[in-house]
């Protein structure tokens, strides 16, 4: 993870040079919206912006592709130096806190609360929490996802295993993974992204919460994961990967879906983004994650942030329209992204959405039922993720004892939190 921070710093330097001389910024009174969408999302957003511009000649929006959402934070920071800052920028949820402390950021709390028609409480709790830092709304929701269990029905039938149910326990899950594993044919019961990144960590967080644990204390002042719940989660990963050999460890977050499509992996813990890439000849099902105490999952909400002194006046009308239930459901119908609001489920087009994207209803239900906790919006989260990612990766590879890995991660996290006070 240290190398990732160094790469991020290098990227910021490169992106500053790009932003400083880039001709793609709006300087003609238009509202610039930076985004990293590609494929269906890019096409849908482009169409919606064109529709808005046709109906609002006095308040035009210009889309600017920022090179990819993975680099959104670095490019936004670089824009503060270059002076070519967007009015609206798509940002990962993990970027909201560091950007909220910047003077260019617009605190949206009063704006949101003084606009009853925006219906803030209609957004699912997970997206509201990810947009809020220390009680202040610093972003409006742009995207939300979460993890569920996606399984290959054909492999389950071949192994004589009943499909997963909403009541599945960790024991049920482990037993099924072991039965689905065939080392001679390089077939695995489950896959886990094990590159030490946040993709590694948020799967562990789901396990931690399922066991009844917490990442930090309620005031975010100390770690809380070095607990019986944390040890249960680490032990499950260790036992499935090292003892059962039922887990395919994906070190680059690239191979698991190809292997699932080729019938070499029986189960994934993944999100709605993968459903559209499952081959037509693969019969799959979607179920909530197994549980020990609860069936908790973890969400990864992103948001639109506003920058600049006048951005609220110019950008707010467009964002209200873009994030209205009817317009956002159109976006979801075109892309497969999840609804952001509870009210979207009551619209007539929602039935069409469910039919077009089988299995998404589980992910949507998760937002209301099983997304019960969120990753903390604090500046130290990147260091917390680094420590846990390293610990989980070592446990899955059999290099670390689960107890010792938790202890070391706790020490690192507590030092990071102590240093911030």
C-alpha positions in Angstrom: 0.0 0.0 0.0 3.0 2.3 0.6 3.9 1.9 -3.1 0.3 2.8 -4.0 0.6 6.1 -2.1 3.8 6.8 -3.9 2.2 6.1 -7.3 -0.7 8.3 -6.3 1.7 11.2 -5.6 3.5 10.6 -8.9 0.1 10.6 -10.7 -0.9 13.9 -9.0 2.3 15.5 -10.4 1.6 14.2 -13.9 -2.0 15.1 -13.8 -1.2 18.6 -12.6 0.9 19.1 -15.7 -1.9 17.8 -17.8 -4.6 19.9 -16.1 -2.5 23.1 -16.2 -2.3 23.0 -20.0 -5.5 21.2 -20.8 -7.8 22.9 -23.2 -10.8 20.9 -22.1 -11.9 23.1 -19.3 -15.1 25.2 -19.6 -14.2 28.9 -19.4 -17.3 30.2 -21.3 -19.8 30.2 -18.4 -20.7 26.5 -18.7 -20.8 24.2 -15.7 -18.0 21.7 -16.1 -18.6 18.1 -14.8 -15.5 15.9 -14.6 -16.1 12.2 -14.7 -14.3 8.9 -15.4 -17.2 7.0 -16.8 -16.7 4.7 -19.8 -19.0 2.4 -21.9 -22.7 2.4 -20.9 -22.3 4.9 -18.1 -20.5 7.4 -20.3 -23.1 7.0 -23.1 -26.0 7.4 -20.7 -24.6 10.5 -19.0 -23.7 12.1 -22.3 -27.3 11.6 -23.5 -28.7 13.1 -20.3 -26.5 16.1 -20.4 -27.5 16.7 -24.0 -31.1 16.5 -23.0 -30.5 19.0 -20.2 -28.6 21.4 -22.4 -31.4 21.4 -25.0 -33.9 22.3 -22.4 -31.7 24.8 -20.5 -29.9 27.0 -23.0 -29.0 29.5 -20.2 -27.4 26.9 -18.0 -25.3 24.6 -20.1 -23.2 21.6 -18.7 -20.0 20.5 -20.3 -18.8 16.9 -19.7 -15.0 16.5 -19.2 -13.6 13.0 -19.2 -10.9 12.9 -16.4 -9.1 9.9 -17.7 -10.8 7.4 -15.4 -12.5 7.5 -12.0 -9.5 5.8 -10.3 -7.5 9.0 -10.8 -10.3 11.4 -9.9 -8.9 12.5 -6.6 -5.4 13.1 -7.9 -6.7 15.1 -10.9 -9.1 17.2 -8.7 -6.2 18.0 -6.3 -4.0 19.0 -9.2 -6.8 21.3 -10.5 -6.7 23.3 -7.3 -3.1 24.2 -8.1 -3.6 24.8 -11.8 -6.7 27.0 -11.3 -8.7 24.8 -13.8 -11.1 23.4 -11.2 -14.4 21.8 -12.2 -17.7 23.0 -10.7 -18.8 19.3 -10.4 -16.5 16.3 -10.0 -17.3 12.6 -9.6 -15.3 11.3 -6.7 -15.0 7.9 -4.9 -16.6 7.8 -1.5 -13.1 7.5 0.1 -12.1 10.8 -1.4 -15.0 12.8 0.1 -13.2 13.4 3.5 -9.8 14.6 2.2 -11.5 16.9 -0.3 -14.0 18.2 2.2 -11.2 19.8 4.1 -10.1 21.8 1.0 -11.2 25.5 0.8 -12.4 24.9 -2.8 -15.0 22.4 -1.5 -18.6 23.6 -1.2 -20.4 22.5 2.0 -23.8 21.4 0.7 -25.6 21.0 4.0 -27.7 24.1 4.0 -28.4 23.8 0.3 -29.7 20.2 0.6 -31.7 20.9 3.7 -33.3 24.1 2.2 -34.4 22.1 -0.9 -37.3 19.9 0.3 -37.9 18.7 -3.2 -34.5 17.1 -3.3 -35.8 14.6 -0.6 -32.5 13.9 1.1 -33.9 11.1 3.2 -35.2 9.3 0.1 -31.6 8.3 -0.7 -30.6 5.0 0.8 -28.8 5.4 4.2 -25.5 4.1 2.8 -25.2 6.8 0.2 -26.2 9.5 2.7 -23.6 8.4 5.2 -20.8 8.3 2.6 -21.6 11.8 1.6 -21.5 13.2 5.1 -18.4 14.2 7.1 -18.7 15.3 10.7 -22.4 16.0 10.2 -21.8 18.1 7.1 -23.1 17.0 3.6 -20.1 17.4 1.3 -21.3 15.4 -1.7 -24.5 14.3 -3.3 -24.8 10.6 -4.2 -23.7 9.5 -7.7 -23.4 5.7 -7.5 -23.8 3.0 -4.9 -23.1 -0.7 -5.0 -22.6 -3.6 -2.5 -21.5 -7.2 -2.3 -23.7 -10.2 -2.7 -23.1 -13.9 -3.3 -23.2 -14.7 -7.0 -23.1 -18.5 -7.7 -22.9 -20.8 -10.7 -26.1 -22.9 -10.7 -24.6 -25.5 -13.0 -21.7 -26.2 -10.7 -24.0 -26.4 -7.7 -26.2 -28.9 -9.5 -23.2 -31.0 -10.7 -21.9 -31.1 -7.1 -25.3 -32.0 -5.7 -25.5 -28.9 -3.5 -28.7 -27.1 -2.8 -28.6 -23.4 -3.9 -27.7 -20.8 -1.2 -30.6 -19.5 0.9 -31.0 -16.2 2.8 -30.3 -18.2 5.9 -26.9 -19.6 4.9 -24.3 -19.6 7.6 -20.5 -19.4 7.3 -20.5 -23.2 7.9 -22.9 -23.7 5.0 -20.7 -21.4 2.8 -17.4 -23.1 3.7 -18.8 -26.6 3.2 -20.2 -25.7 -0.2 -16.9 -24.1 -1.3 -15.0 -27.2 -0.3 -17.4 -29.5 -2.2 -17.2 -27.3 -5.3 -13.4 -27.4 -5.3 -11.6 -29.9 -7.6 -7.9 -29.3 -7.5 -7.2 -31.8 -10.3 -9.4 -29.6 -12.6 -8.2 -26.3 -11.1 -11.7 -25.6 -10.0 -12.3 -23.5 -6.8 -15.3 -23.0 -4.6 -14.8 -19.3 -4.1 -12.6 -16.4 -5.3 -11.0 -13.6 -3.2 -9.3 -10.5 -4.5 -6.0 -10.7 -2.6 -3.8 -7.8 -3.9 -3.8 -6.0 -0.5 -5.9 -3.1 -1.8 -9.2 -1.8 -0.6 -10.8 -4.5 -2.7 -9.2 -7.0 -0.3 -10.3 -5.0 2.7 -13.9 -4.4 2.1 -14.6 -8.1 1.7 -13.0 -8.6 5.1 -15.2 -5.8 6.6 -18.3 -7.7 5.5 -17.0 -10.7 7.4 -16.2 -8.7 10.4 -19.6 -7.1 10.5 -21.3 -10.5 9.9 -19.6 -11.8 13.0 -20.9 -8.8 15.0 -17.7 -6.8 15.1 -16.7 -3.3 14.4 -13.8 -1.7 12.6 -13.3 1.2 15.1 -14.7 2.4 18.4 -17.8 4.5 18.1 -15.8 7.8 18.3 -13.3 6.5 15.7 -10.5 7.0 18.2 -9.2 3.4 18.4 -9.4 0.1 16.5 -12.0 -2.4 17.4 -11.4 -5.2 14.9 -8.9 -7.1 17.0 -11.8 -8.9 18.7 -13.4 -12.3 18.8 -15.4 -11.2 15.7 -12.3 -10.1 13.9 -10.5 -13.4 14.8 -13.5 -15.4 13.6 -13.3 -13.6 10.2 -9.6 -14.1 9.9 -9.8 -17.7 10.9 -12.5 -18.4 8.3 -10.3 -16.9 5.5 -7.3 -18.8 6.7 -9.1 -22.1 7.0 -10.7 -21.9 3.6 -7.6 -20.8 1.8 -4.9 -22.7 3.6 -6.6 -25.8 4.9 -9.4 -26.4 2.4 -7.6 -24.8 -0.6 -11.1 -23.8 -1.8 -10.3 -20.2 -2.6 -8.8 -18.8 -5.8 -6.6 -15.9 -4.8 -6.8 -13.2 -7.5 -3.7 -11.0 -7.1 -4.7 -8.6 -9.8 -8.5 -8.3 -9.6 -8.7 -9.5 -13.2 -9.0 -13.2 -13.4 -11.9 -14.2 -11.2 -14.7 -13.3 -13.6 -13.0 -15.1 -16.6 -12.7 -18.2 -14.4 -16.3 -17.9 -13.3 -17.4 -17.7 -16.9 -15.3 -20.8 -17.7 -16.9 -22.8 -14.9 -13.7 -22.8 -12.7 -15.1 -20.9 -9.8 -18.4 -21.7 -8.0 -19.0 -18.6 -6.0 -18.1 -14.9 -6.0 -18.6 -12.1 -3.5 -19.1 -9.3 -6.0 -21.3 -6.5 -7.0 -23.8 -5.6 -9.7 -21.0 -4.3 -11.9 -20.1 -7.9 -12.8 -23.5 -9.2 -13.7 -23.4 -7.7 -17.2 -20.1 -9.4 -17.9 -21.3 -12.9 -17.1 -21.6 -15.0 -20.2 -25.0 -15.8 -21.6 -24.3 -19.5 -21.3 -23.6 -19.3 -17.5 -26.7 -19.9 -15.4 -26.1 -17.8 -12.2 -28.0 -16.9 -9.1 -27.7 -14.1 -6.6 -28.2 -14.4 -2.9 -27.4 -12.3 0.2 -24.0 -13.0 1.8 -23.8 -15.8 4.4 -23.8 -14.8 8.0 -22.6 -15.7 11.4 -24.5 -13.1 13.5 -26.0 -11.1 10.7 -26.0 -11.1 6.9 -24.2 -7.7 6.7 -22.7 -6.5 3.5 -20.6 -3.5 2.6 -21.4 -0.7 0.2 -19.1 1.5 -1.9 -20.9 4.8 -2.5 -19.5 7.5 -4.7 -20.6 11.1 -5.0 -20.7 14.4 -7.0 -18.8 17.2 -5.2 -19.0 20.9 -5.9 -16.1 23.3 -6.1 -15.8 27.0 -6.5 -17.5 30.0 -5.0 -20.5 30.1 -7.4 -20.8 26.4 -8.1 -23.9 25.9 -6.0 -25.9 28.5 -8.0 -24.9 27.1 -11.4 -24.6 23.4 -10.7 -27.4 22.7 -8.2 -30.3 22.9 -10.6 -28.7 20.4 -12.9 -27.8 18.0 -10.1 -31.4 18.1 -8.7 -32.6 17.1 -12.1 -30.0 14.4 -12.7 -30.6 12.8 -9.3 -34.3 13.0 -9.4 -36.0 9.5 -9.1 -37.3 9.5 -12.7 -34.1 10.6 -14.3 -31.8 8.5 -12.2 -33.9 5.4 -12.8 -33.5 6.0 -16.6 -29.7 6.1 -16.0 -29.9 2.8 -14.0 -32.0 1.2 -16.7 -29.4 2.1 -19.4 -26.4 1.1 -17.3 -27.3 -1.6 -14.8 -26.3 0.7 -11.9 -28.3 0.4 -8.7 -31.1 2.9 -7.8 -29.9 5.6 -5.4 -33.4 6.3 -3.9 -36.0 4.2 -2.2 -38.7 5.9 -4.4 -37.1 4.6 -7.6 -38.5 1.2 -6.7 -42.0 2.5 -6.8 -41.8 3.8 -10.4 -43.4 1.8 -13.2 -40.1 1.5 -15.0 -38.5 -0.4 -12.1 -40.1 -3.6 -13.2 -38.4 -3.2 -16.5 -35.1 -2.6 -14.7 -35.5 -5.9 -12.7 -36.3 -7.8 -15.9 -33.4 -6.4 -17.8 -30.9 -7.1 -15.0 -31.7 -10.3 -13.2 -30.4 -10.6 -9.7 -30.1 -6.9 -9.1 -33.1 -6.9 -6.7 -30.9 -8.7 -4.1 -28.4 -5.8 -4.3 -31.2 -3.2 -4.0 -32.7 -5.1 -1.0 -29.3 -5.1 0.6 -29.2 -1.3 0.6 -32.3 -1.2 2.8 -31.6 -4.3 4.9 -28.0 -5.4 5.1 -25.9 -2.3 4.6 -26.0 -1.5 8.3 -22.5 -0.1 8.7 -20.2 2.1 6.7 -16.5 2.6 6.3 -15.6 5.6 8.4 -15.2 9.0 6.7 -12.0 10.0 8.4 -8.6 11.1 7.0 -6.8 8.1 8.5 -8.9 5.6 6.6 -6.2 5.0 3.9 -3.8 3.9 6.6 -6.4 1.7 8.2 -7.0 0.0 4.8 -3.3 -0.4 4.3 -2.7 -2.2 7.6 -5.8 -4.5 7.1 -5.0 -5.2 3.5 -1.5 -6.4 4.4 -2.9 -8.5 7.2 -5.6 -10.2 5.2 -3.3 -10.8 2.3 -0.8 -12.5 4.5 -3.4 -14.7 6.2 -4.9 -15.9 2.9 -1.4 -16.8 1.7 -0.6 -18.7 4.9 2.2 -16.4 5.8 0.6 -14.9 8.9 -1.1 -16.4 11.8 -4.6 -14.9 12.1 -4.1 -13.8 15.7 -0.7 -12.3 15.0 -1.9 -10.5 11.9 -4.8 -8.9 13.8 -2.5 -7.8 16.6 0.0 -6.2 14.2 -2.8 -4.5 12.2 -4.3 -3.1 15.5 -0.9 -1.6 16.5 -0.5 0.1 13.2 -4.1 1.4 13.1 -4.0 2.7 16.7 -0.7 4.5 16.0 -2.3 6.2 12.9 -5.3 7.2 14.9 -3.2 8.4 17.9 -1.0 10.5 15.5 -4.1 12.4 14.3 -5.0 13.7 17.7 
